[in-house]
Amino acid sequence: MSREPLRDVVRDLQDGVLNLLDALSVLGATWALPADGQGEEALLSAVLEIVLGHPSVQSASIHLLRGERLERVAARDVADLLGPDAPAPGPLPGAERIAPGEGVIGRAAVAATLQHCADCAQEPAGPGQPNAGSLIAAPIPGSDGTPEVLGVLSLAHADPGQFTRWHERLAATLAGAVGQLLHSNRLARDLETEVRKRTRALSDALDESQRLRKRFEEWALVDELTGLRNRRFFFSEGEILVQRSLRYDDSLSLIMLDLDRFKKINDTWGHGQGDAVLREIAQLLEAGMRRGDLLARFGGEEFVLLLSHTDCDGAKRFGERLCKRVAQHPLRHQDTERRTTITVGVSCHRPGHPEDSAQLLAQLIREADEALYYGKAHGRNCVHTYPDLPPPGMTPPKGTS
């Protein structure tokens, strides 16, 4: 009995096992590619490098549907892997752009079924289609078994009749794997885009929150009417200045001042214009401040100044300049003009005062307030220092106009 048929069977089995191993190797390497949102051209080029590892494939390409055209986004041949000494692989399958329905590749996209050209010399010419050799064009399916076709995977060989049913199944399986890779990669890319978008939105929201927080903090510390610092800020910042003065044994003075007969301005010009006068006086005071001093609206028409590096005499002279500046400033409303004055009370840090910053600040405010209201009771438009106030019942000193 001849053993030739048995040898043929064994040879076919060996070929089948080798084909299976080659196919598993190609599929395994394809599935191992990272679909992490990278560019599709780079991902699909990596797929084709793996496909060319199969001994029956000399060149391969992938076209994707973009608008109404199939565009070639990746194409490789064995010369890319083996160098110029590799056997001539023939032309790359498919033109750069193909209309659906044109040639073998275009038909695969329209019919959504695999197209096998065993001898392209016998096939009507198509755009970029080899005029000889073998060509398989497998549609790349969309995800989840939808009828959508994403594109076409093409495998080519320079010799006719090179591909079998086995290669058709391999091409179809590879096309399915490419479809899943594209789907996963696009999901990852969309997710990354969404994450970037959300991150950017969160960053913008945080920036806006910081901006609003800063604005609210400023509003909480700024007098809305005059734009000066308010009473709350004065106490928090004033304690810091007092601590610094105590630490370095530096001179420190405090001024309280109040607009004279401000009610008359409100009664004559109205409260709206009275507010405008307060803003104008605040600007005058601020223009006369030195760097490092602290000015705030204390309440109503009353203002407070904390002067560092300043003793009682210096603070008194400073108050006199403020009195003169305000008294000489014309206030205008419609066709009328008038002037106003301020009364100033001065206190200064001296021996016997508390050494606690909060207590010292409160003490200076009380003393300056007492000197202020002493001036209010004895002529207005004047400056009085607390240390110079007479004891109760004695003749008051002459205020400074």
C-alpha positions as CSV (number, residue, x, y, z in Angstrom):
1,M,0.0,0.0,0.0
2,S,1.4,3.4,-1.0
3,R,2.2,5.8,1.8
4,E,1.9,8.9,-0.4
5,P,-1.7,9.8,0.6
6,L,-0.6,9.5,4.3
7,R,2.3,11.8,3.7
8,D,-0.1,14.3,2.1
9,V,-2.4,14.2,5.1
10,V,0.5,14.7,7.5
11,R,1.9,17.5,5.4
12,D,-1.6,19.2,5.4
13,L,-1.8,18.7,9.1
14,Q,1.6,20.2,9.6
15,D,0.7,23.2,7.4
16,G,-2.5,23.7,9.3
17,V,-0.8,23.6,12.6
18,L,1.9,26.1,11.4
19,N,-0.8,28.3,9.9
20,L,-2.7,28.1,13.2
21,L,0.4,29.0,15.2
22,D,1.2,31.9,12.9
23,A,-2.4,33.2,13.1
24,L,-2.4,32.9,16.9
25,S,0.9,34.7,17.1
26,V,-0.5,37.5,14.9
27,L,-3.8,37.8,16.8
28,G,-2.1,37.6,20.2
29,A,0.3,40.4,19.3
30,T,-2.5,42.5,17.9
31,W,-4.6,42.1,21.0
32,A,-1.6,43.1,23.1
33,L,-1.3,46.5,21.5
34,P,-2.2,49.3,23.9
35,A,-5.5,51.1,22.9
36,D,-4.8,54.0,25.1
37,G,-6.0,56.9,23.0
38,Q,-2.9,57.2,20.9
39,G,-3.0,58.4,17.3
40,E,-4.8,56.0,15.0
41,E,-2.1,56.1,12.3
42,A,0.6,54.9,14.8
43,L,-1.7,52.2,16.2
44,L,-2.7,50.8,12.8
45,S,0.9,50.9,11.6
46,A,1.8,48.8,14.6
47,V,-1.0,46.3,13.6
48,L,0.4,46.1,10.1
49,E,3.9,45.4,11.3
50,I,2.5,42.4,13.2
51,V,0.5,41.3,10.2
52,L,3.6,41.3,8.0
53,G,5.1,38.7,10.4
54,H,2.8,36.2,8.8
55,P,4.8,34.5,6.0
56,S,2.0,34.6,3.4
57,V,1.6,38.4,3.6
58,Q,4.0,40.7,1.7
59,S,2.1,44.0,2.0
60,A,-0.9,45.3,3.8
61,S,-2.9,48.5,4.2
62,I,-5.8,49.9,6.2
63,H,-8.3,52.4,4.8
64,L,-10.7,54.2,7.1
65,L,-14.0,55.8,6.1
66,R,-13.7,59.5,6.5
67,G,-16.6,61.4,5.1
68,E,-17.5,59.9,1.7
69,R,-14.0,58.5,1.0
70,L,-11.8,55.7,2.2
71,E,-8.5,57.1,3.2
72,R,-5.4,55.1,3.6
73,V,-4.1,55.7,7.1
74,A,-1.5,53.0,7.3
75,A,0.4,50.9,4.8
76,R,3.5,48.6,5.2
77,D,5.4,46.0,3.2
78,V,8.1,43.4,4.0
79,A,10.8,45.8,2.8
80,D,9.9,48.0,5.8
81,L,10.8,45.1,8.1
82,L,13.5,43.2,6.1
83,G,15.2,46.1,4.3
84,P,16.0,46.6,0.6
85,D,17.2,43.0,0.3
86,A,13.7,41.6,0.8
87,P,11.8,40.1,-2.2
88,A,9.9,42.7,-4.1
89,P,6.5,42.8,-2.5
90,G,4.7,44.6,-5.3
91,P,2.7,47.8,-4.9
92,L,1.0,48.7,-1.6
93,P,-2.7,47.7,-1.8
94,G,-5.1,50.6,-2.5
95,A,-4.7,54.2,-3.4
96,E,-4.5,56.9,-0.8
97,R,-8.2,57.7,-1.4
98,I,-10.9,55.4,-2.7
99,A,-14.6,56.0,-3.3
100,P,-16.8,53.3,-1.7
101,G,-17.6,50.7,-4.4
102,E,-14.4,51.3,-6.4
103,G,-12.3,48.2,-6.9
104,V,-11.9,45.3,-4.6
105,I,-11.3,47.5,-1.5
106,G,-14.2,49.8,-2.3
107,R,-16.6,46.9,-2.8
108,A,-15.6,45.4,0.6
109,A,-16.6,48.6,2.3
110,V,-20.0,48.9,0.5
111,A,-20.9,45.2,0.7
112,A,-19.5,44.9,4.2
113,T,-18.3,41.4,3.2
114,L,-14.8,40.1,2.6
115,Q,-13.5,40.4,-1.0
116,H,-10.9,38.0,-2.4
117,C,-9.1,38.6,-5.6
118,A,-7.1,35.5,-6.4
119,D,-5.5,37.0,-9.5
120,C,-5.8,40.7,-9.7
121,A,-4.7,40.6,-13.4
122,Q,-8.1,39.1,-14.1
123,E,-9.9,41.8,-12.1
124,P,-11.2,45.1,-13.4
125,A,-8.7,47.8,-12.4
126,G,-9.4,49.8,-9.2
127,P,-7.8,52.8,-7.6
128,G,-4.3,51.7,-6.5
129,Q,-5.3,48.1,-6.9
130,P,-2.4,45.7,-7.8
131,N,-2.6,44.6,-11.5
132,A,-1.3,41.2,-10.6
133,G,-1.0,39.0,-7.6
134,S,-3.4,38.2,-4.7
135,L,-5.5,40.6,-2.7
136,I,-7.9,40.1,0.3
137,A,-10.0,43.1,1.4
138,A,-11.8,42.5,4.7
139,P,-14.2,45.1,6.1
140,I,-13.4,46.4,9.5
141,P,-16.6,46.2,11.6
142,G,-17.9,48.6,14.1
143,S,-18.2,47.7,17.8
144,D,-20.8,45.4,19.3
145,G,-21.7,43.7,16.1
146,T,-23.2,46.8,14.5
147,P,-23.5,46.9,10.7
148,E,-21.3,49.9,10.6
149,V,-18.1,49.6,8.6
150,L,-15.1,51.6,9.9
151,G,-12.8,50.8,7.0
152,V,-11.0,48.0,5.1
153,L,-8.0,45.8,6.0
154,S,-6.2,44.7,2.9
155,L,-3.5,41.9,2.6
156,A,-1.6,41.4,-0.6
157,H,1.0,39.2,-2.2
158,A,2.9,39.6,-5.5
159,D,2.0,36.1,-6.6
160,P,-1.5,35.0,-7.8
161,G,-3.4,32.3,-5.9
162,Q,-1.4,32.9,-2.8
163,F,-4.3,33.1,-0.4
164,T,-6.7,30.3,0.7
165,R,-9.8,30.0,2.7
166,W,-7.6,30.0,5.8
167,H,-6.2,33.4,4.9
168,E,-9.7,34.7,4.4
169,R,-10.7,33.6,7.9
170,L,-7.5,35.1,9.3
171,A,-8.1,38.4,7.5
172,A,-11.7,38.5,8.7
173,T,-10.6,37.8,12.3
174,L,-7.9,40.4,12.1
175,A,-10.3,43.0,10.7
176,G,-12.6,42.3,13.7
177,A,-9.6,42.7,16.1
178,V,-8.7,46.0,14.3
179,G,-12.3,47.2,14.8
180,Q,-12.2,46.4,18.5
181,L,-8.9,48.2,18.8
182,L,-10.2,51.3,17.0
183,H,-13.3,51.3,19.2
184,S,-11.3,50.9,22.4
185,N,-8.7,53.5,21.3
186,R,-11.4,56.0,20.4
187,L,-13.1,55.4,23.7
188,A,-9.8,56.0,25.5
189,R,-9.2,59.1,23.5
190,D,-12.7,60.4,24.1
191,L,-12.3,59.6,27.8
192,E,-9.0,61.4,27.9
193,T,-10.5,64.3,26.1
194,E,-13.4,64.4,28.5
195,V,-11.0,64.1,31.4
196,R,-9.0,67.0,30.1
197,K,-12.1,69.0,29.5
198,R,-13.4,68.2,33.0
199,T,-10.0,68.9,34.5
200,R,-9.9,72.2,32.6
201,A,-13.4,73.1,33.8
202,L,-12.5,72.1,37.4
203,S,-9.3,74.2,37.2
204,D,-11.3,77.1,35.8
205,A,-13.9,76.6,38.6
206,L,-11.2,76.6,41.2
207,D,-9.6,79.7,39.7
208,E,-13.0,81.4,39.8
209,S,-13.6,80.2,43.3
210,Q,-10.2,81.6,44.4
211,R,-11.0,84.9,42.6
212,L,-14.4,85.1,44.3
213,R,-12.9,84.1,47.6
214,K,-10.3,86.8,47.3
215,R,-13.0,89.3,46.2
216,F,-15.2,88.4,49.1
217,E,-12.3,88.6,51.5
218,E,-11.6,92.1,50.1
219,W,-15.2,93.0,50.4
220,A,-15.2,91.8,54.0
221,L,-12.2,94.0,54.7
222,V,-13.0,97.0,52.6
223,D,-15.5,99.8,53.3
224,E,-18.0,99.6,50.5
225,L,-18.7,103.4,50.5
226,T,-15.2,104.9,50.6
227,G,-13.0,102.1,49.4
228,L,-10.9,102.4,52.5
229,R,-10.1,99.5,54.8
230,N,-12.9,98.9,57.3
231,R,-13.0,98.5,61.0
232,R,-12.5,94.7,60.9
233,F,-9.4,95.0,58.8
234,F,-8.0,97.8,61.0
235,F,-8.1,95.7,64.2
236,S,-6.5,92.6,62.5
237,E,-3.8,94.6,60.7
238,G,-3.4,97.1,63.5
239,E,-2.5,94.4,66.0
240,I,0.3,93.3,63.7
241,L,1.7,96.9,63.5
242,V,1.4,97.3,67.2
243,Q,3.3,94.0,67.8
244,R,6.1,95.1,65.4
245,S,6.3,98.4,67.3
246,L,6.6,96.7,70.6
247,R,9.1,94.2,69.3
248,Y,11.5,96.9,68.1
249,D,10.6,99.4,70.8
250,D,9.5,101.9,68.1
251,S,7.3,104.9,68.5
252,L,3.6,104.5,67.6
253,S,0.6,106.9,67.5
254,L,-3.0,106.7,66.6
255,I,-5.3,109.4,65.2
256,M,-9.1,109.4,65.4
257,L,-10.8,112.1,63.3
258,D,-14.4,113.0,62.7
259,L,-16.1,115.4,60.2
260,D,-17.6,118.4,61.8
261,R,-21.3,119.1,61.5
262,F,-21.7,116.4,58.9
263,K,-25.4,116.1,59.6
264,K,-25.8,119.6,58.2
265,I,-24.3,118.5,54.9
266,N,-26.8,115.5,54.8
267,D,-29.7,117.8,55.7
268,T,-28.7,120.4,53.1
269,W,-27.5,118.3,50.2
270,G,-29.1,115.0,50.9
271,H,-27.7,111.7,52.0
272,G,-26.6,110.7,48.6
273,Q,-24.4,113.8,48.3
274,G,-23.3,113.2,51.9
275,D,-22.0,109.8,50.9
276,A,-20.1,111.5,48.0
277,V,-18.5,114.0,50.5
278,L,-17.4,111.0,52.7
279,R,-15.7,109.4,49.6
280,E,-14.1,112.7,48.7
281,I,-12.7,113.2,52.2
282,A,-11.5,109.6,52.3
283,Q,-9.5,110.3,49.1
284,L,-8.0,113.4,50.7
285,L,-6.9,111.4,53.7
286,E,-5.5,108.6,51.7
287,A,-3.5,111.0,49.5
288,G,-1.8,112.2,52.6
289,M,-0.8,108.8,54.0
290,R,2.7,107.5,54.2
291,R,3.8,104.0,53.2
292,G,3.4,101.7,56.2
293,D,0.7,103.7,57.9
294,L,-2.9,102.3,58.3
295,L,-6.0,104.2,57.4
296,A,-9.6,102.9,57.9
297,R,-13.1,104.1,58.1
298,F,-14.1,103.4,61.7
299,G,-17.8,104.1,61.3
300,G,-20.2,106.8,60.2
301,E,-18.1,109.9,59.5
302,E,-15.2,108.8,61.7
303,F,-11.8,107.6,60.5
304,V,-8.8,106.1,62.3
305,L,-5.1,106.2,61.4
306,L,-2.3,104.2,62.9
307,L,1.1,105.8,62.4
308,S,4.2,103.8,62.8
309,H,7.6,105.4,63.7
310,T,5.7,108.5,64.9
311,D,5.6,110.0,68.4
312,C,3.0,112.3,69.9
313,D,4.5,115.5,68.4
314,G,4.8,114.0,65.0
315,A,1.3,112.7,65.1
316,K,0.0,116.1,66.2
317,R,1.7,117.8,63.3
318,F,0.3,115.1,60.9
319,G,-3.2,115.8,62.3
320,E,-2.7,119.6,61.8
321,R,-1.8,119.0,58.1
322,L,-4.9,116.9,57.7
323,C,-7.1,119.6,59.3
324,K,-5.6,122.2,56.9
325,R,-6.0,120.0,53.9
326,V,-9.7,119.2,54.6
327,A,-10.5,122.8,55.5
328,Q,-9.0,124.2,52.3
329,H,-10.7,121.6,50.1
330,P,-13.9,122.9,48.3
331,L,-16.9,120.7,48.2
332,R,-19.2,121.2,45.3
333,H,-22.8,120.1,44.6
334,Q,-24.6,121.4,41.5
335,D,-24.1,125.2,41.6
336,T,-23.2,125.4,45.3
337,E,-19.9,125.2,47.1
338,R,-19.0,124.8,50.7
339,R,-16.2,123.6,53.0
340,T,-16.1,121.4,55.9
341,T,-13.6,120.7,58.8
342,I,-12.5,117.8,60.9
343,T,-11.6,117.4,64.5
344,V,-8.7,115.2,65.4
345,G,-7.8,113.3,68.5
346,V,-4.3,111.9,69.0
347,S,-2.9,109.2,71.3
348,C,0.6,107.7,71.4
349,H,2.3,104.7,73.0
350,R,4.1,105.7,76.2
351,P,5.4,104.1,79.4
352,G,2.7,102.5,81.5
353,H,0.6,101.3,78.5
354,P,-0.2,97.6,78.2
355,E,2.4,95.4,76.5
356,D,-0.2,93.1,74.9
357,S,-0.8,94.3,71.4
358,A,-4.6,93.9,71.4
359,Q,-4.9,95.7,74.7
360,L,-2.5,98.4,73.7
361,L,-4.5,99.0,70.4
362,A,-7.7,99.2,72.3
363,Q,-6.1,101.6,74.8
364,L,-4.8,103.9,72.0
365,I,-8.3,104.0,70.4
366,R,-10.0,104.9,73.7
367,E,-7.5,107.7,74.4
368,A,-7.6,109.1,70.8
369,D,-11.4,109.0,71.0
370,E,-11.4,110.9,74.3
371,A,-9.1,113.5,72.8
372,L,-11.4,113.7,69.7
373,Y,-14.5,114.4,71.6
374,Y,-12.7,116.8,73.9
375,G,-11.9,118.8,70.7
376,K,-15.6,118.5,69.6
377,A,-16.7,120.0,72.9
378,H,-14.1,122.8,72.7
379,G,-14.4,124.4,69.2
380,R,-14.0,121.7,66.5
381,N,-11.5,122.0,63.6
382,C,-8.7,121.4,66.0
383,V,-6.2,118.8,67.1
384,H,-5.8,117.5,70.7
385,T,-3.4,115.0,72.1
386,Y,-4.5,112.7,74.9
387,P,-1.4,113.4,77.1
388,D,-2.1,117.1,76.9
389,L,-5.8,116.9,78.0
390,P,-6.3,118.7,81.3
391,P,-7.6,116.9,84.3
392,P,-11.4,117.2,84.8
393,G,-12.3,120.7,86.0
394,M,-9.1,122.5,84.8
395,T,-8.8,125.0,82.0
396,P,-8.5,123.3,78.7
397,P,-5.5,123.8,76.5
398,K,-6.0,125.8,73.3
399,G,-6.7,123.5,70.4
400,T,-4.9,123.8,67.1
401,S,-7.1,125.1,64.3
